[in-house]
Amino acid sequence: MDQLNNLESTLLNGLVEKYPSLKSHISYLKVKERIITKTGMQVDFEYVNAEENLDFEDVNALFSGEENIEIKTLKHGLGYVIDITDGKILYIEFTTYGENWNGKLGDYKITKNKSSSKPSV
């Protein structure tokens, strides 16, 4: 299991702004695996030593923050979604807008999506 990287932590902090009850979960999350596809990556989480310490409220949501992640190697950057099922943060899925991607982030910048600037796929 791996630690959360900086981008994953930043996105999860945005999640807890909308769902404050999930804030206590973050310190118990570890990365179970990062699965890189040709046009995205899924980061699966696992809770470590948390079952008896956390309240798993009935939250079921897909959260994106309406943001885009700009990185140098992708013309249109990345979108993402965080899956919360039965009160547990399960994974973050990163997707390109039709571009091939090797899963490497490097420097990144998070920007708010503007409806007129979303690339068509």
KETORLUM-452705 format. One record per residue (C-alpha): x, y, z; residue in three letters. Coordinates in pm, 1 decimal, always signed. Example, Ala and Ser with C-alpha at 12.3 -4.5 7.8 and 13.67 -1.06 7.14 Angstrom:
<recs>
{east = +1230.0	north = -450.0	up = +780.0	rest = ALA}
{east = +1367.0	north = -106.0	up = +714.0	rest = SER}
</recs>
This chain:
<recs>
{east = +0.0	north = +0.0	up = +0.0	rest = MET}
{east = +115.7	north = +348.3	up = -86.5	rest = ASP}
{east = +63.2	north = +685.7	up = +74.2	rest = GLN}
{east = -161.5	north = +938.7	up = -94.4	rest = LEU}
{east = +29.1	north = +1166.8	up = -329.3	rest = ASN}
{east = -5.3	north = +1544.7	up = -323.8	rest = ASN}
{east = -272.0	north = +1560.9	up = -595.8	rest = LEU}
{east = -483.1	north = +1286.6	up = -437.2	rest = GLU}
{east = -467.1	north = +1463.6	up = -99.8	rest = SER}
{east = -559.8	north = +1797.1	up = -258.1	rest = THR}
{east = -862.4	north = +1649.5	up = -436.2	rest = LEU}
{east = -978.2	north = +1470.4	up = -120.0	rest = LEU}
{east = -950.7	north = +1798.2	up = +73.1	rest = ASN}
{east = -1186.8	north = +1950.2	up = -183.2	rest = GLY}
{east = -1423.2	north = +1658.9	up = -125.2	rest = LEU}
{east = -1440.0	north = +1719.1	up = +250.4	rest = VAL}
{east = -1537.3	north = +2081.4	up = +190.8	rest = GLU}
{east = -1862.4	north = +1948.5	up = +44.5	rest = LYS}
{east = -1888.6	north = +1643.7	up = +275.3	rest = TYR}
{east = -1732.8	north = +1748.3	up = +610.7	rest = PRO}
{east = -1829.3	north = +1416.2	up = +771.7	rest = SER}
{east = -1563.1	north = +1247.7	up = +554.3	rest = LEU}
{east = -1275.3	north = +1457.7	up = +690.6	rest = LYS}
{east = -1191.1	north = +1202.6	up = +960.4	rest = SER}
{east = -1157.1	north = +932.6	up = +691.5	rest = HIS}
{east = -859.2	north = +1087.1	up = +512.8	rest = ILE}
{east = -593.8	north = +987.3	up = +767.8	rest = SER}
{east = -705.0	north = +622.6	up = +740.5	rest = TYR}
{east = -682.0	north = +603.1	up = +360.7	rest = LEU}
{east = -397.8	north = +430.2	up = +179.0	rest = LYS}
{east = -364.5	north = +364.8	up = -192.3	rest = VAL}
{east = -442.1	north = -0.1	up = -258.3	rest = LYS}
{east = -340.8	north = +28.4	up = -625.0	rest = GLU}
{east = -307.1	north = +269.4	up = -914.1	rest = ARG}
{east = -434.9	north = +121.3	up = -1238.5	rest = ILE}
{east = -310.8	north = +305.5	up = -1545.8	rest = ILE}
{east = -510.6	north = +273.4	up = -1865.6	rest = THR}
{east = -427.3	north = +428.4	up = -2198.8	rest = LYS}
{east = -648.0	north = +731.8	up = -2134.3	rest = THR}
{east = -672.0	north = +750.8	up = -1757.1	rest = GLY}
{east = -593.2	north = +609.3	up = -1416.6	rest = MET}
{east = -795.9	north = +467.9	up = -1130.4	rest = GLN}
{east = -663.3	north = +507.2	up = -776.5	rest = VAL}
{east = -826.6	north = +252.3	up = -545.1	rest = ASP}
{east = -826.0	north = +326.3	up = -173.1	rest = PHE}
{east = -823.6	north = +102.9	up = +130.8	rest = GLU}
{east = -903.2	north = +197.5	up = +488.9	rest = TYR}
{east = -633.9	north = +99.3	up = +739.7	rest = VAL}
{east = -728.3	north = +41.5	up = +1107.5	rest = ASN}
{east = -1048.6	north = +240.3	up = +1071.4	rest = ALA}
{east = -1353.1	north = +15.2	up = +1097.0	rest = GLU}
{east = -1409.0	north = +66.9	up = +1467.7	rest = GLU}
{east = -1299.2	north = +431.5	up = +1471.7	rest = ASN}
{east = -1512.5	north = +587.1	up = +1196.6	rest = LEU}
{east = -1876.1	north = +656.2	up = +1136.0	rest = ASP}
{east = -1974.8	north = +549.7	up = +786.2	rest = PHE}
{east = -2273.0	north = +774.0	up = +717.9	rest = GLU}
{east = -2508.8	north = +698.7	up = +433.5	rest = ASP}
{east = -2325.6	north = +906.8	up = +171.4	rest = VAL}
{east = -2337.0	north = +789.5	up = -188.9	rest = ASN}
{east = -2194.8	north = +1032.8	up = -442.2	rest = ALA}
{east = -1969.7	north = +1093.0	up = -737.2	rest = LEU}
{east = -1775.3	north = +1413.4	up = -671.6	rest = PHE}
{east = -1575.4	north = +1609.4	up = -929.2	rest = SER}
{east = -1549.6	north = +1962.4	up = -794.7	rest = GLY}
{east = -1609.5	north = +2088.4	up = -1151.5	rest = GLU}
{east = -1233.5	north = +2117.9	up = -1194.9	rest = GLU}
{east = -975.1	north = +2033.2	up = -1457.4	rest = ASN}
{east = -619.3	north = +1923.7	up = -1384.7	rest = ILE}
{east = -373.4	north = +2084.1	up = -1624.7	rest = GLU}
{east = -49.5	north = +1895.3	up = -1689.2	rest = ILE}
{east = +218.8	north = +1967.2	up = -1948.3	rest = LYS}
{east = +189.7	north = +1637.0	up = -2135.2	rest = THR}
{east = -184.7	north = +1667.3	up = -2209.7	rest = LEU}
{east = -337.7	north = +1934.0	up = -2431.1	rest = LYS}
{east = -673.3	north = +1928.5	up = -2249.2	rest = HIS}
{east = -560.3	north = +1801.5	up = -1907.6	rest = GLY}
{east = -749.4	north = +1557.1	up = -1688.6	rest = LEU}
{east = -1093.5	north = +1533.2	up = -1543.2	rest = GLY}
{east = -1160.8	north = +1332.7	up = -1230.1	rest = TYR}
{east = -1435.6	north = +1184.0	up = -1020.5	rest = VAL}
{east = -1422.5	north = +1057.8	up = -661.0	rest = ILE}
{east = -1654.7	north = +768.0	up = -575.6	rest = ASP}
{east = -1816.1	north = +757.3	up = -230.4	rest = ILE}
{east = -2032.0	north = +449.6	up = -172.2	rest = THR}
{east = -2201.4	north = +361.5	up = +157.6	rest = ASP}
{east = -2004.2	north = +638.0	up = +327.0	rest = GLY}
{east = -1662.9	north = +509.2	up = +213.0	rest = LYS}
{east = -1423.6	north = +684.1	up = -22.4	rest = ILE}
{east = -1353.8	north = +408.2	up = -274.8	rest = LEU}
{east = -1149.4	north = +557.2	up = -558.0	rest = TYR}
{east = -1049.0	north = +852.3	up = -773.7	rest = ILE}
{east = -1078.4	north = +804.1	up = -1147.6	rest = GLU}
{east = -872.1	north = +1034.5	up = -1368.9	rest = PHE}
{east = -964.6	north = +1063.1	up = -1737.1	rest = THR}
{east = -817.0	north = +1244.2	up = -2033.0	rest = THR}
{east = -1030.8	north = +1398.9	up = -2301.7	rest = TYR}
{east = -941.1	north = +1135.4	up = -2560.9	rest = GLY}
{east = -562.5	north = +1167.2	up = -2536.9	rest = GLU}
{east = -321.2	north = +885.4	up = -2456.8	rest = ASN}
{east = -154.5	north = +926.5	up = -2117.4	rest = TRP}
{east = +115.5	north = +731.9	up = -1932.7	rest = ASN}
{east = -13.5	north = +814.3	up = -1582.7	rest = GLY}
{east = +272.3	north = +1050.0	up = -1494.7	rest = LYS}
{east = +162.2	north = +1379.7	up = -1343.4	rest = LEU}
{east = +466.4	north = +1599.9	up = -1296.3	rest = GLY}
{east = +370.2	north = +1959.2	up = -1224.6	rest = ASP}
{east = -2.0	north = +2023.2	up = -1230.6	rest = TYR}
{east = -249.1	north = +2305.4	up = -1186.0	rest = LYS}
{east = -612.8	north = +2267.1	up = -1081.6	rest = ILE}
{east = -853.7	north = +2504.6	up = -1254.9	rest = THR}
{east = -1229.6	north = +2548.2	up = -1237.5	rest = LYS}
{east = -1409.3	north = +2422.2	up = -1548.6	rest = ASN}
{east = -1572.8	north = +2681.4	up = -1766.9	rest = LYS}
{east = -1863.5	north = +2536.2	up = -1961.9	rest = SER}
{east = -1748.5	north = +2699.1	up = -2286.7	rest = SER}
{east = -1392.4	north = +2564.2	up = -2266.5	rest = SER}
{east = -1463.1	north = +2193.5	up = -2222.0	rest = LYS}
{east = -1311.6	north = +2005.7	up = -2515.3	rest = PRO}
{east = -1545.2	north = +1790.1	up = -2717.4	rest = SER}
{east = -1453.0	north = +1425.3	up = -2741.4	rest = VAL}
</recs>
